Amino acid sequence: MASTIAYLVHDLGDAAAARRVAALRQGGAEVALAGFYRREIPDAVAGIRPHPLGRSRDARLGQRALLVLLTLLMPGRLTSQVRRADVVVARNLEMLVIAAWLARPGQRLVYECLDIHRLMLTRSPVGMVLRWIERRLLARTSKVIVSSPAFARDYFRTVQHWDGAIALVENKVAALPAEPPRAPRGGPWTIGWFGMLRCRRSLDLLTDLAQRSAGRIAVVIAGLPSPDVFPDLAGEVEARKGVTFLGRYAPEDLPELYGRVHFAWCIDYFQEGLNSRWLLPNRLYESLAHGAVPVALEGVETGRWLAEAGVGLRLAEGEAIGEALQKLDHEAYAALRDAVRALPRERIAFVPADHRLLVERLEAA
């Protein structure tokens, strides 16, 4: 008999959440989905009709805390949805609060933590309270899922002193394209920055690089800008030479996007020294799947991953990208591209056995 998994997410519109729902279903589980949403309520997520809990706001901790409280006070049919499940998976801390409150005694509870918010690492009263809440909830948790070994090593083991079970599930792509796009022929070296756009320093660095290169370097940006960081990203880059902003895109647009670039920008200074140092971002796996050469810093987890795999352009600091590209010829780039194409499929994409293993891990929590 298939297990039923109640999956509570912080944003029903998050593409990564949709991929997880699809993976759970492909692994043989029945999924009941509920969560907040940031923009609009999707009609379906990976074939599942979601139960919306209210609209949350990006970077608005107080508003999201109030929304959590309202959900606890008036859960409606969410209570039965959670308690009927064999396993409850909570994506992010706010959903873990709800899951722990509604779950029946002894019910298996799994905490999926794919980012460590900067407040979780501050010495402020807010940070101390949030860590205390998380520790109390971890005591009720059967297992933690992380997307990077650094989250387990440097946060849950070191900061929270959690000694329970931790499962590593990387942000791999669901499938590889039948044929990776060809690299652009001729023209400037082109760097693509795709996905969630929230790093001001990356934008400044890339636009300055393109403008100073006298046409030798171009930048293509696409994705969803954080409104708190970039209220008008299109307007900001409109007058910048060598920089193109394409706006939002759908997953099926990725082959065309990566076909326009030589390199993928996988450097993130958004929470410099903290979460950005530890994460293994979606764009790492997406760029490799589509044949682009990732650019990362040597001293962070992404750089370590690339070094172990023997691929990518690894820099001591982001500003070194200009010098690296000035020295690069097409023969050297071809070698970088060939190394990407030679990566084993299982390093960057899930296979059916991975989905079944994930469900089995949750069943055994």
Buried (B, 14 or more C-beta within 10 A) or exposed (E): EEBBBBBBBBBBBBBBBBBBBBBBBBBBBBBBBBBBBBEEEBEEBBEBEBBBBBBBBBEEEEBBBEBBEEBEEEBEEBEEBBEEBBBBBBBBBBBBBBBBBBBEEEBBBBBBBBBBBBBBBBEEEEBEEBBEBBEEBBEBBBBBBBBBBBBBBBBBEEBBEBEEBBBEBBBBBBEBBEEBBEBBEEEBBBBBBBBBBBBEBBBEBBBBBBBEBEEBBBBBBBBBBBBEBBEEBEEBBEEBEBBBBBEEBEEEEBBEBBBBBBBBBBBBBBBEEBBBBBBBBBBBBBBBBBBBBBBBBBEBBBBBBBEEBEBBBBBEEBEBBBEBBEEBEEEEBEEBBEBBEEBEEEBBBBEEEBBBBBBEBBBEB
